[in-house]
Amino acid sequence: MTDFHVMAGADRVFTRPAIRKIGIADLVDALKLGLNDFSEKPSHYVFLCLMYPIAGIALAIWSTDQNLLPLLFPLMSGFALLGPLAAIGLYEISKRREQGLDTSWSHAFDVRFSPALPSIIVAGLMLLGLFIVWLFVAQNIYFIYFGDGVPPTLSSFLSSVTTTPEGRAMMFWGDLAGFLFALVALATTVVTFPLLLDRDVGVVAAIDASIRATLTNPVPIAVWGLIVAGLLVIGTIPVFAGLAVVMPVLGHASWHLYRKLVVRE
């Protein structure tokens, strides 16, 4: 696995990038910088990120047609767990803009040339594994309170969830489990993918840096997680269409947050 730079960087040395302490003002600045990146060529980024609302609509239709209504909300919320991986092309564009290079949307796919690509793939598979485990946990929470029966319609499902003691209990434990999964995802990936794209340090060192960044800045990182969650909810309200704008802004902002958290090499 060392050939894949998973445990350490290309020089086979395990490095620990220095972490800065930041404040809430840095989060606001990161969002402003992300919005500036998006504003440079908004139509390009909207086109590039149309996959997010399309994927959200596809998940909703698929879960309804396949009688998977109990997994509709876990699928939609869990989809956000994959956001750090899905936004990696946007990190590349922000990086190129930072260096004064061409930022055409096609450069979002330049990640395939990154020497850290194997480490990025491993980190992505770990995130995908977390997503699958979340779906398994959410399904089992539903089974505990409603058994293996499938509601015939979305309205009957919503009625059962919101008007019965079993439904309210399921929502409580489901929300608690979802919060814990989101916390793990945030703490382990807040700088993982931008760092791997910027430096070939190895996936273990990148995750270690994310955890240290979270522990060093617990309040700002928690607020960042709330900001991301809030904007994603807003983006999904108009039939997921808002994600085509929210996702690129958050993707660019995440790159700038990485720059504020990790000391440059």
Accessible surface in RSA format (square Angstrom, percent):
REM  Atomic radii and reference values for relative SASA: ProtOr
REM  Chains: A
REM  Algorithm: Lee & Richards
REM  Probe-radius: 1.40
REM  Slices: 20
REM RES _ NUM      All-atoms   Total-Side   Main-Chain    Non-polar    All polar
REM                ABS   REL    ABS   REL    ABS   REL    ABS   REL    ABS   REL
RES MET A   1   141.44  73.2 101.64  67.3  39.81  94.8  74.42  63.3  67.02  88.8
RES THR A   2    77.57  55.2  75.18  76.2   2.39   5.7  54.16  72.8  23.41  35.4
RES ASP A   3   111.57  78.2  91.99  91.6  19.58  46.3  25.44  59.9  86.14  85.9
RES PHE A   4   106.90  53.5 106.41  65.9   0.49   1.3 106.83  64.8   0.07   0.2
RES HIS A   5    32.55  17.8  31.75  22.1   0.80   2.0  20.07  20.7  12.48  14.5
RES VAL A   6    10.89   7.2  10.89   9.9   0.00   0.0  10.89   9.5   0.00   0.0
RES MET A   7   106.15  55.0 104.59  69.2   1.56   3.7  84.93  72.2  21.22  28.1
RES ALA A   8    15.92  14.6  13.57  20.9   2.35   5.3  13.57  19.1   2.35   6.2
RES GLY A   9     3.43   4.2   0.00   N/A   3.43   4.2   3.05   8.4   0.38   0.8
RES ALA A  10    57.70  53.1  40.40  62.3  17.30  39.3  40.66  57.3  17.03  45.1
RES ASP A  11    97.50  68.3  71.76  71.4  25.74  60.9  48.31 113.7  49.19  49.1
RES ARG A  12   121.98  51.2  98.05  50.0  23.93  57.0  54.21  74.1  67.77  41.1
RES VAL A  13    80.73  53.1  77.63  70.3   3.10   7.5  80.33  69.8   0.40   1.1
RES PHE A  14    94.37  47.2  71.61  44.4  22.76  59.2  71.61  43.4  22.76  65.1
RES THR A  15    55.20  39.3  50.83  51.5   4.37  10.4  51.41  69.1   3.79   5.7
RES ARG A  16   139.05  58.4 111.21  56.7  27.84  66.3  42.39  57.9  96.66  58.6
RES PRO A  17     8.99   6.6   0.81   0.7   8.18  29.7   8.99   7.4   0.00   0.0
RES ALA A  18    57.68  53.0  45.89  70.8  11.79  26.8  52.38  73.8   5.29  14.0
RES ILE A  19    33.98  19.3   5.55   4.1  28.44  68.5   5.55   4.0  28.44  77.2
RES ARG A  20    95.15  40.0  90.06  45.9   5.09  12.1  42.49  58.1  52.66  31.9
RES LYS A  21   157.30  76.7 126.68  77.7  30.62  72.9 100.21  90.2  57.08  60.8
RES ILE A  22    17.40   9.9   4.27   3.2  13.13  31.6   9.40   6.8   8.01  21.7
RES GLY A  23    29.76  36.7   0.00   N/A  29.76  36.7  27.35  75.1   2.41   5.4
RES ILE A  24    79.45  45.2  75.74  56.4   3.71   8.9  75.74  54.5   3.71  10.1
RES ALA A  25    80.13  73.7  66.81 103.1  13.32  30.3  72.22 101.7   7.91  20.9
RES ASP A  26    42.16  29.5  41.51  41.3   0.65   1.5   0.87   2.0  41.29  41.2
RES LEU A  27     0.16   0.1   0.16   0.1   0.00   0.0   0.16   0.1   0.00   0.0
RES VAL A  28    68.57  45.1  68.52  62.0   0.04   0.1  68.52  59.5   0.04   0.1
RES ASP A  29    54.68  38.3  53.59  53.3   1.09   2.6  16.18  38.1  38.50  38.4
RES ALA A  30     0.00   0.0   0.00   0.0   0.00   0.0   0.00   0.0   0.00   0.0
RES LEU A  31    39.44  22.0  37.66  26.9   1.78   4.5  37.92  26.6   1.52   4.1
RES LYS A  32   126.38  61.7 123.30  75.7   3.08   7.3  71.90  64.7  54.47  58.0
RES LEU A  33    61.51  34.3  61.18  43.8   0.34   0.8  61.18  43.0   0.34   0.9
RES GLY A  34     0.00   0.0   0.00   N/A   0.00   0.0   0.00   0.0   0.00   0.0
RES LEU A  35    93.01  51.8  93.01  66.5   0.00   0.0  93.01  65.3   0.00   0.0
RES ASN A  36    76.98  53.1  73.71  71.2   3.26   7.9  11.72  28.2  65.26  63.1
RES ASP A  37     4.99   3.5   4.97   4.9   0.02   0.1   0.47   1.1   4.52   4.5
RES PHE A  38    19.26   9.6  19.26  11.9   0.00   0.0  19.26  11.7   0.00   0.0
RES SER A  39    64.82  54.8  46.08  61.5  18.74  43.2  32.18  68.5  32.64  45.7
RES GLU A  40    75.96  43.6  44.38  33.6  31.58  75.2  27.47  53.1  48.49  39.6
RES LYS A  41    57.34  28.0  53.12  32.6   4.22  10.0  41.48  37.3  15.86  16.9
RES PRO A  42    56.99  41.5  56.96  51.9   0.03   0.1  56.99  47.1   0.00   0.0
RES SER A  43    80.38  67.9  68.30  91.2  12.08  27.8  53.90 114.8  26.48  37.1
RES HIS A  44    65.70  35.9  63.88  44.4   1.82   4.6  36.43  37.5  29.27  34.1
RES TYR A  45     0.38   0.2   0.38   0.2   0.00   0.0   0.06   0.0   0.31   0.4
RES VAL A  46    44.61  29.4  44.61  40.4   0.00   0.0  44.61  38.8   0.00   0.0
RES PHE A  47   122.47  61.3 113.64  70.4   8.83  23.0 114.90  69.7   7.57  21.7
RES LEU A  48    16.50   9.2  12.02   8.6   4.48  11.3  14.07   9.9   2.43   6.5
RES CYS A  49     1.43   1.1   1.43   1.6   0.00   0.0   0.00   0.0   1.43   1.5
RES LEU A  50    73.90  41.2  73.90  52.9   0.00   0.0  73.90  51.9   0.00   0.0
RES MET A  51    97.33  50.4  89.63  59.3   7.70  18.3  66.53  56.6  30.80  40.8
RES TYR A  52     7.91   3.7   7.84   4.5   0.07   0.2   5.17   3.9   2.74   3.4
RES PRO A  53     8.54   6.2   8.54   7.8   0.00   0.0   8.54   7.0   0.00   0.0
RES ILE A  54   110.24  62.7 108.26  80.7   1.98   4.8 109.27  78.7   0.97   2.6
RES ALA A  55    32.97  30.3  26.29  40.6   6.67  15.2  32.51  45.8   0.45   1.2
RES GLY A  56     2.59   3.2   0.00   N/A   2.59   3.2   2.59   7.1   0.00   0.0
RES ILE A  57    62.84  35.8  62.49  46.6   0.35   0.8  62.84  45.3   0.00   0.0
RES ALA A  58    54.12  49.8  45.82  70.7   8.30  18.9  52.14  73.4   1.99   5.3
RES LEU A  59    37.84  21.1  37.19  26.6   0.65   1.6  37.83  26.6   0.01   0.0
RES ALA A  60    24.53  22.6  23.91  36.9   0.62   1.4  24.25  34.1   0.28   0.7
RES ILE A  61    98.28  55.9  94.86  70.7   3.41   8.2  98.27  70.8   0.00   0.0
RES TRP A  62   120.48  48.3 116.55  56.4   3.93   9.2 101.82  54.3  18.66  30.3
RES SER A  63     0.00   0.0   0.00   0.0   0.00   0.0   0.00   0.0   0.00   0.0
RES THR A  64    66.62  47.4  57.98  58.8   8.64  20.6  48.37  65.0  18.24  27.6
RES ASP A  65   100.86  70.7  72.16  71.8  28.70  67.9  24.24  57.0  76.62  76.4
RES GLN A  66   101.07  56.5  84.57  61.8  16.50  39.3   9.31  19.8  91.76  69.6
RES ASN A  67    93.74  64.6  89.45  86.4   4.29  10.3  10.88  26.2  82.86  80.1
RES LEU A  68    47.91  26.7  46.91  33.6   1.00   2.5  47.91  33.6   0.00   0.0
RES LEU A  69     5.45   3.0   5.45   3.9   0.00   0.0   5.45   3.8   0.00   0.0
RES PRO A  70    19.34  14.1  11.57  10.5   7.77  28.3  11.57   9.5   7.77  48.3
RES LEU A  71    22.29  12.4  22.29  15.9   0.00   0.0  22.29  15.7   0.00   0.0
RES LEU A  72    11.19   6.2  11.19   8.0   0.00   0.0  11.19   7.9   0.00   0.0
RES PHE A  73    94.24  47.1  92.35  57.2   1.89   4.9  93.08  56.4   1.16   3.3
RES PRO A  74    17.09  12.5  16.17  14.7   0.92   3.4  16.87  13.9   0.22   1.4
RES LEU A  75     8.85   4.9   8.85   6.3   0.00   0.0   8.85   6.2   0.00   0.0
RES MET A  76    59.02  30.6  43.51  28.8  15.51  36.9  43.11  36.7  15.91  21.1
RES SER A  77    64.43  54.4  47.56  63.5  16.87  38.9  54.26 115.6  10.16  14.2
RES GLY A  78     1.69   2.1   0.00   N/A   1.69   2.1   1.69   4.6   0.00   0.0
RES PHE A  79    51.38  25.7  48.53  30.1   2.84   7.4  48.53  29.4   2.84   8.1
RES ALA A  80    43.21  39.7  26.19  40.4  17.02  38.7  33.07  46.6  10.14  26.9
RES LEU A  81    16.12   9.0  13.11   9.4   3.01   7.6  15.94  11.2   0.18   0.5
RES LEU A  82    31.84  17.7  31.68  22.7   0.16   0.4  31.76  22.3   0.08   0.2
RES GLY A  83    13.49  16.6   0.00   N/A  13.49  16.6  13.09  35.9   0.40   0.9
RES PRO A  84    33.65  24.5  30.17  27.5   3.49  12.7  33.13  27.4   0.52   3.3
RES LEU A  85    55.96  31.2  53.84  38.5   2.12   5.3  53.84  37.8   2.12   5.7
RES ALA A  86    45.80  42.1  19.73  30.5  26.06  59.3  31.70  44.6  14.10  37.4
RES ALA A  87     4.47   4.1   4.47   6.9   0.00   0.0   4.47   6.3   0.00   0.0
RES ILE A  88    18.11  10.3  18.11  13.5   0.00   0.0  18.11  13.0   0.00   0.0
RES GLY A  89    10.62  13.1   0.00   N/A  10.62  13.1   9.05  24.8   1.57   3.5
RES LEU A  90     3.46   1.9   3.36   2.4   0.10   0.2   3.36   2.4   0.10   0.3
RES TYR A  91     5.49   2.6   5.49   3.1   0.00   0.0   0.00   0.0   5.49   6.8
RES GLU A  92    19.28  11.1  19.28  14.6   0.00   0.0   0.22   0.4  19.05  15.6
RES ILE A  93     0.64   0.4   0.64   0.5   0.00   0.0   0.64   0.5   0.00   0.0
RES SER A  94     1.04   0.9   0.00   0.0   1.04   2.4   0.13   0.3   0.91   1.3
RES LYS A  95    36.63  17.9  36.63  22.5   0.00   0.0  10.94   9.8  25.68  27.4
RES ARG A  96    38.82  16.3  38.82  19.8   0.00   0.0   1.96   2.7  36.86  22.3
RES ARG A  97    90.28  37.9  77.28  39.4  13.00  30.9  19.59  26.8  70.68  42.8
RES GLU A  98    65.74  37.7  25.81  19.5  39.93  95.1  32.42  62.7  33.33  27.2
RES GLN A  99    99.77  55.8  67.49  49.3  32.28  76.9  35.58  75.7  64.19  48.7
RES GLY A 100    69.70  86.0   0.00   N/A  69.70  86.0  35.45  97.3  34.25  76.7
RES LEU A 101    86.45  48.1  74.21  53.1  12.23  30.8  77.17  54.2   9.28  25.0
RES ASP A 102    75.37  52.8  58.75  58.5  16.61  39.3  38.64  90.9  36.73  36.6
RES THR A 103     5.30   3.8   3.75   3.8   1.54   3.7   1.41   1.9   3.89   5.9
RES SER A 104    33.52  28.3  33.52  44.7   0.00   0.0  14.39  30.6  19.13  26.8
RES TRP A 105    89.91  36.1  89.91  43.5   0.00   0.0  63.49  33.9  26.42  42.9
RES SER A 106    58.10  49.1  52.97  70.7   5.12  11.8  35.74  76.1  22.35  31.3
RES HIS A 107    37.51  20.5  37.26  25.9   0.25   0.6  30.07  31.0   7.44   8.7
RES ALA A 108     5.81   5.3   2.74   4.2   3.07   7.0   2.74   3.9   3.07   8.1
RES PHE A 109    97.76  48.9  96.10  59.5   1.66   4.3  97.10  58.9   0.66   1.9
RES ASP A 110    31.42  22.0  26.79  26.7   4.63  10.9   8.24  19.4  23.17  23.1
RES VAL A 111    23.40  15.4  22.94  20.8   0.46   1.1  23.40  20.3   0.00   0.0
RES ARG A 112   134.81  56.6 118.33  60.3  16.48  39.2  56.74  77.6  78.06  47.3
RES PHE A 113   139.22  69.7 112.19  69.5  27.03  70.3 117.85  71.5  21.37  61.2
RES SER A 114    18.09  15.3   6.16   8.2  11.93  27.5  10.76  22.9   7.33  10.3
RES PRO A 115    97.79  71.3  79.09  72.1  18.70  68.0  92.55  76.4   5.24  32.6
RES ALA A 116     0.65   0.6   0.54   0.8   0.11   0.3   0.65   0.9   0.00   0.0
RES LEU A 117    51.63  28.8  51.63  36.9   0.00   0.0  51.63  36.3   0.00   0.0
RES PRO A 118    40.23  29.3  36.72  33.5   3.51  12.8  39.58  32.7   0.65   4.0
RES SER A 119     0.00   0.0   0.00   0.0   0.00   0.0   0.00   0.0   0.00   0.0
RES ILE A 120     6.27   3.6   6.27   4.7   0.00   0.0   6.27   4.5   0.00   0.0
RES ILE A 121    90.42  51.5  84.46  62.9   5.97  14.4  89.62  64.5   0.80   2.2
RES VAL A 122    36.71  24.2  36.60  33.1   0.11   0.3  36.66  31.9   0.05   0.1
RES ALA A 123     5.35   4.9   1.99   3.1   3.36   7.6   2.27   3.2   3.08   8.2
RES GLY A 124     4.06   5.0   0.00   N/A   4.06   5.0   3.56   9.8   0.50   1.1
RES LEU A 125   108.92  60.7 100.46  71.9   8.46  21.3 100.96  70.9   7.97  21.4
RES MET A 126   105.84  54.8  89.67  59.3  16.16  38.5  88.97  75.6  16.87  22.3
RES LEU A 127     6.02   3.4   4.08   2.9   1.94   4.9   5.54   3.9   0.48   1.3
RES LEU A 128    73.24  40.8  73.24  52.4   0.00   0.0  73.24  51.4   0.00   0.0
RES GLY A 129    29.29  36.1   0.00   N/A  29.29  36.1  28.75  78.9   0.54   1.2
RES LEU A 130    36.22  20.2  31.70  22.7   4.52  11.4  34.58  24.3   1.64   4.4
RES PHE A 131    22.58  11.3  22.58  14.0   0.00   0.0  22.58  13.7   0.00   0.0
RES ILE A 132    99.70  56.7  98.94  73.7   0.76   1.8  98.94  71.2   0.76   2.1
RES VAL A 133    75.44  49.6  74.15  67.1   1.29   3.1  75.44  65.6   0.00   0.0
RES TRP A 134    16.34   6.6  16.34   7.9   0.00   0.0  15.36   8.2   0.98   1.6
RES LEU A 135    30.40  16.9  29.51  21.1   0.89   2.2  29.80  20.9   0.60   1.6
RES PHE A 136   130.85  65.5 125.40  77.7   5.45  14.2 130.05  78.8   0.80   2.3
RES VAL A 137    43.07  28.3  41.05  37.2   2.02   4.9  42.89  37.3   0.18   0.5
RES ALA A 138    10.39   9.6   3.58   5.5   6.81  15.5   4.85   6.8   5.54  14.7
RES GLN A 139    60.47  33.8  60.10  43.9   0.37   0.9   3.61   7.7  56.85  43.1
RES ASN A 140    55.11  38.0  54.67  52.8   0.44   1.1  18.80  45.3  36.31  35.1
RES ILE A 141    20.91  11.9  20.90  15.6   0.01   0.0  20.90  15.1   0.01   0.0
RES TYR A 142    13.59   6.3  13.56   7.7   0.03   0.1   6.44   4.8   7.15   8.8
RES PHE A 143    84.69  42.4  75.52  46.8   9.16  23.8  75.73  45.9   8.95  25.6
RES ILE A 144   130.02  74.0  96.24  71.7  33.78  81.4 104.09  75.0  25.93  70.4
RES TYR A 145    63.01  29.4  45.25  25.7  17.76  46.2  30.66  23.0  32.35  39.9
RES PHE A 146    58.43  29.2  32.78  20.3  25.65  66.7  40.85  24.8  17.58  50.3
RES GLY A 147    34.05  42.0   0.00   N/A  34.05  42.0  30.55  83.8   3.50   7.8
RES ASP A 148   125.02  87.6 105.55 105.1  19.47  46.0  31.26  73.6  93.76  93.5
RES GLY A 149    41.83  51.6   0.00   N/A  41.83  51.6  38.66 106.1   3.17   7.1
RES VAL A 150    73.87  48.6  46.34  42.0  27.52  66.3  47.37  41.2  26.49  71.9
RES PRO A 151    17.74  12.9   8.63   7.9   9.11  33.1  15.36  12.7   2.38  14.8
RES PRO A 152   117.56  85.7  82.29  75.0  35.28 128.2  92.61  76.5  24.95 155.1
RES THR A 153    68.27  48.6  63.87  64.7   4.41  10.5  64.24  86.3   4.03   6.1
RES LEU A 154    73.98  41.2  69.95  50.0   4.02  10.1  69.95  49.1   4.02  10.8
RES SER A 155    80.29  67.8  69.91  93.3  10.38  23.9  52.28 111.3  28.01  39.2
RES SER A 156    37.80  31.9  30.51  40.7   7.29  16.8  36.91  78.6   0.89   1.2
RES PHE A 157     7.44   3.7   7.31   4.5   0.13   0.3   7.44   4.5   0.00   0.0
RES LEU A 158    69.50  38.7  69.37  49.6   0.12   0.3  69.50  48.8   0.00   0.0
RES SER A 159    56.74  47.9  51.50  68.7   5.24  12.1  28.34  60.4  28.40  39.8
RES SER A 160    40.06  33.9  37.59  50.2   2.47   5.7  10.08  21.5  29.98  42.0
RES VAL A 161    11.52   7.6  11.52  10.4   0.00   0.0  11.52  10.0   0.00   0.0
RES THR A 162    74.54  53.0  58.83  59.6  15.71  37.4  49.31  66.2  25.22  38.1
RES THR A 163    89.46  63.6  65.46  66.4  24.00  57.2  60.46  81.2  29.00  43.8
RES THR A 164    39.53  28.1  39.18  39.7   0.34   0.8  39.53  53.1   0.00   0.0
RES PRO A 165    92.30  67.3  84.58  77.1   7.73  28.1  87.52  72.3   4.78  29.7
RES GLU A 166    81.20  46.6  78.38  59.3   2.82   6.7  28.46  55.0  52.74  43.1
RES GLY A 167     0.00   0.0   0.00   N/A   0.00   0.0   0.00   0.0   0.00   0.0
RES ARG A 168   121.10  50.8 115.21  58.7   5.89  14.0  54.32  74.2  66.78  40.5
RES ALA A 169    31.86  29.3  24.34  37.6   7.53  17.1  31.51  44.4   0.35   0.9
RES MET A 170    23.57  12.2  23.26  15.4   0.31   0.7  20.93  17.8   2.64   3.5
RES MET A 171    72.57  37.6  67.82  44.9   4.75  11.3  45.74  38.9  26.84  35.6
RES PHE A 172   119.90  60.0 112.49  69.7   7.41  19.3 118.56  71.9   1.34   3.8
RES TRP A 173   120.90  48.5 119.40  57.8   1.50   3.5 104.07  55.5  16.83  27.3
RES GLY A 174    16.99  20.9   0.00   N/A  16.99  20.9  15.32  42.0   1.66   3.7
RES ASP A 175   102.24  71.6  92.19  91.8  10.05  23.8  32.04  75.4  70.20  70.0
RES LEU A 176    72.76  40.5  68.15  48.8   4.62  11.6  72.30  50.8   0.46   1.2
RES ALA A 177    14.65  13.5  11.68  18.0   2.97   6.8  14.33  20.2   0.33   0.9
RES GLY A 178    19.39  23.9   0.00   N/A  19.39  23.9  14.81  40.6   4.58  10.3
RES PHE A 179   123.65  61.9 115.95  71.8   7.70  20.0 121.72  73.8   1.93   5.5
RES LEU A 180    90.85  50.6  90.59  64.8   0.26   0.7  90.84  63.8   0.01   0.0
RES PHE A 181    29.43  14.7  28.05  17.4   1.38   3.6  29.31  17.8   0.12   0.3
RES ALA A 182    48.66  44.7  44.73  69.0   3.93   8.9  45.73  64.4   2.93   7.8
RES LEU A 183    84.14  46.9  80.51  57.6   3.63   9.1  83.69  58.8   0.45   1.2
RES VAL A 184    73.69  48.5  70.38  63.7   3.32   8.0  73.69  64.0   0.00   0.0
RES ALA A 185     6.10   5.6   5.97   9.2   0.14   0.3   6.10   8.6   0.00   0.0
RES LEU A 186    38.11  21.2  33.09  23.7   5.02  12.6  37.75  26.5   0.36   1.0
RES ALA A 187    18.80  17.3  18.67  28.8   0.14   0.3  18.77  26.4   0.04   0.1
RES THR A 188    32.65  23.2  32.61  33.1   0.05   0.1  26.80  36.0   5.85   8.9
RES THR A 189    13.06   9.3  10.36  10.5   2.70   6.4   8.43  11.3   4.63   7.0
RES VAL A 190    12.05   7.9   0.94   0.8  11.12  26.8   7.12   6.2   4.93  13.4
RES VAL A 191     0.00   0.0   0.00   0.0   0.00   0.0   0.00   0.0   0.00   0.0
RES THR A 192     0.62   0.4   0.62   0.6   0.00   0.0   0.62   0.8   0.00   0.0
RES PHE A 193     0.00   0.0   0.00   0.0   0.00   0.0   0.00   0.0   0.00   0.0
RES PRO A 194     1.31   1.0   1.31   1.2   0.00   0.0   1.31   1.1   0.00   0.0
RES LEU A 195     0.00   0.0   0.00   0.0   0.00   0.0   0.00   0.0   0.00   0.0
RES LEU A 196     1.11   0.6   0.00   0.0   1.11   2.8   0.00   0.0   1.11   3.0
RES LEU A 197    10.85   6.0   2.27   1.6   8.58  21.6   2.27   1.6   8.58  23.1
RES ASP A 198    35.59  24.9  14.86  14.8  20.73  49.0   0.31   0.7  35.28  35.2
RES ARG A 199    29.01  12.2  21.79  11.1   7.22  17.2  15.15  20.7  13.86   8.4
RES ASP A 200    28.83  20.2  11.51  11.5  17.32  41.0  11.67  27.5  17.17  17.1
RES VAL A 201    10.94   7.2   9.45   8.6   1.49   3.6  10.94   9.5   0.00   0.0
RES GLY A 202     0.00   0.0   0.00   N/A   0.00   0.0   0.00   0.0   0.00   0.0
RES VAL A 203     3.13   2.1   3.13   2.8   0.00   0.0   3.13   2.7   0.00   0.0
RES VAL A 204    55.16  36.3  52.60  47.6   2.56   6.2  54.19  47.1   0.97   2.6
RES ALA A 205     0.02   0.0   0.00   0.0   0.02   0.1   0.02   0.0   0.00   0.0
RES ALA A 206     0.00   0.0   0.00   0.0   0.00   0.0   0.00   0.0   0.00   0.0
RES ILE A 207    29.68  16.9  29.68  22.1   0.00   0.0  29.68  21.4   0.00   0.0
RES ASP A 208    32.08  22.5  28.80  28.7   3.29   7.8   9.82  23.1  22.26  22.2
RES ALA A 209     0.00   0.0   0.00   0.0   0.00   0.0   0.00   0.0   0.00   0.0
RES SER A 210     0.00   0.0   0.00   0.0   0.00   0.0   0.00   0.0   0.00   0.0
RES ILE A 211    68.03  38.7  68.03  50.7   0.00   0.0  68.03  49.0   0.00   0.0
RES ARG A 212    48.47  20.4  46.95  23.9   1.53   3.6  31.19  42.6  17.28  10.5
RES ALA A 213     0.00   0.0   0.00   0.0   0.00   0.0   0.00   0.0   0.00   0.0
RES THR A 214    18.60  13.2  18.35  18.6   0.25   0.6  18.35  24.7   0.25   0.4
RES LEU A 215   132.17  73.6 111.89  80.0  20.28  51.0 113.20  79.5  18.98  51.1
RES THR A 216    51.46  36.6  40.36  40.9  11.10  26.5  30.30  40.7  21.16  32.0
RES ASN A 217     0.24   0.2   0.12   0.1   0.12   0.3   0.12   0.3   0.12   0.1
RES PRO A 218    75.86  55.3  69.43  63.3   6.43  23.4  71.02  58.6   4.84  30.1
RES VAL A 219    97.01  63.8  94.88  85.9   2.13   5.1  96.99  84.3   0.02   0.0
RES PRO A 220    12.73   9.3  12.73  11.6   0.00   0.0  12.73  10.5   0.00   0.0
RES ILE A 221     1.67   1.0   1.67   1.2   0.00   0.0   1.67   1.2   0.00   0.0
RES ALA A 222    54.39  50.0  45.21  69.8   9.18  20.9  51.52  72.6   2.87   7.6
RES VAL A 223    43.64  28.7  43.64  39.5   0.00   0.0  43.64  37.9   0.00   0.0
RES TRP A 224     7.57   3.0   7.57   3.7   0.00   0.0   0.00   0.0   7.57  12.3
RES GLY A 225    18.03  22.2   0.00   N/A  18.03  22.2  13.12  36.0   4.91  11.0
RES LEU A 226   130.90  72.9 122.65  87.7   8.25  20.8 123.03  86.4   7.88  21.2
RES ILE A 227    44.08  25.1  36.54  27.2   7.55  18.2  43.68  31.5   0.40   1.1
RES VAL A 228    37.64  24.8  37.64  34.1   0.00   0.0  37.64  32.7   0.00   0.0
RES ALA A 229    51.69  47.5  46.66  72.0   5.03  11.4  51.29  72.2   0.40   1.1
RES GLY A 230    32.91  40.6   0.00   N/A  32.91  40.6  31.42  86.2   1.49   3.3
RES LEU A 231    53.82  30.0  53.32  38.1   0.50   1.3  53.32  37.4   0.50   1.3
RES LEU A 232    26.12  14.5  25.96  18.6   0.16   0.4  26.12  18.3   0.00   0.0
RES VAL A 233    90.41  59.5  88.75  80.3   1.66   4.0  90.33  78.5   0.09   0.2
RES ILE A 234   104.04  59.2 101.96  76.0   2.08   5.0 101.96  73.4   2.08   5.7
RES GLY A 235     0.80   1.0   0.00   N/A   0.80   1.0   0.80   2.2   0.00   0.0
RES THR A 236    41.37  29.4  33.23  33.7   8.14  19.4  20.61  27.7  20.77  31.4
RES ILE A 237   127.94  72.8 102.29  76.2  25.65  61.8 109.07  78.5  18.88  51.2
RES PRO A 238    68.07  49.6  56.91  51.9  11.15  40.5  66.01  54.5   2.06  12.8
RES VAL A 239   108.47  71.4  99.58  90.1   8.89  21.4 106.20  92.3   2.27   6.2
RES PHE A 240    21.30  10.7  21.30  13.2   0.00   0.0  21.30  12.9   0.00   0.0
RES ALA A 241    59.00  54.3  50.09  77.3   8.92  20.3  53.28  75.0   5.72  15.2
RES GLY A 242    18.28  22.5   0.00   N/A  18.28  22.5  18.04  49.5   0.23   0.5
RES LEU A 243     7.32   4.1   7.32   5.2   0.00   0.0   7.32   5.1   0.00   0.0
RES ALA A 244     5.26   4.8   5.26   8.1   0.00   0.0   5.26   7.4   0.00   0.0
RES VAL A 245    66.88  44.0  66.88  60.5   0.00   0.0  66.88  58.1   0.00   0.0
RES VAL A 246    20.62  13.6  17.40  15.8   3.22   7.8  20.54  17.8   0.08   0.2
RES MET A 247    17.28   8.9  17.27  11.4   0.01   0.0  10.79   9.2   6.49   8.6
RES PRO A 248     0.00   0.0   0.00   0.0   0.00   0.0   0.00   0.0   0.00   0.0
RES VAL A 249    18.84  12.4  18.84  17.1   0.00   0.0  18.84  16.4   0.00   0.0
RES LEU A 250     9.59   5.3   9.44   6.8   0.15   0.4   9.59   6.7   0.00   0.0
RES GLY A 251     2.39   2.9   0.00   N/A   2.39   2.9   1.90   5.2   0.49   1.1
RES HIS A 252     0.00   0.0   0.00   0.0   0.00   0.0   0.00   0.0   0.00   0.0
RES ALA A 253     0.00   0.0   0.00   0.0   0.00   0.0   0.00   0.0   0.00   0.0
RES SER A 254    19.77  16.7  19.72  26.3   0.05   0.1   6.07  12.9  13.70  19.2
RES TRP A 255     0.00   0.0   0.00   0.0   0.00   0.0   0.00   0.0   0.00   0.0
RES HIS A 256    21.75  11.9  21.19  14.7   0.56   1.4  15.93  16.4   5.83   6.8
RES LEU A 257     0.77   0.4   0.77   0.6   0.00   0.0   0.77   0.5   0.00   0.0
RES TYR A 258     1.18   0.6   1.18   0.7   0.00   0.0   0.85   0.6   0.33   0.4
RES ARG A 259    32.59  13.7  26.85  13.7   5.75  13.7  14.08  19.2  18.51  11.2
RES LYS A 260    41.27  20.1  35.89  22.0   5.38  12.8  18.20  16.4  23.08  24.6
RES LEU A 261     0.00   0.0   0.00   0.0   0.00   0.0   0.00   0.0   0.00   0.0
RES VAL A 262     2.23   1.5   0.03   0.0   2.20   5.3   0.03   0.0   2.20   6.0
RES VAL A 263    54.26  35.7  52.46  47.5   1.80   4.3  52.46  45.6   1.80   4.9
RES ARG A 264   134.37  56.4 120.26  61.3  14.10  33.6  49.66  67.9  84.70  51.3
RES GLU A 265   178.31 102.4 112.30  85.0  66.01 157.2  69.21 133.9 109.09  89.1
END  Absolute sums over single chains surface
CHAIN  1 A    12671.2      10817.5       1853.7       9409.9       3261.3
END  Absolute sums over all chains
TOTAL         12671.2      10817.5       1853.7       9409.9       3261.3
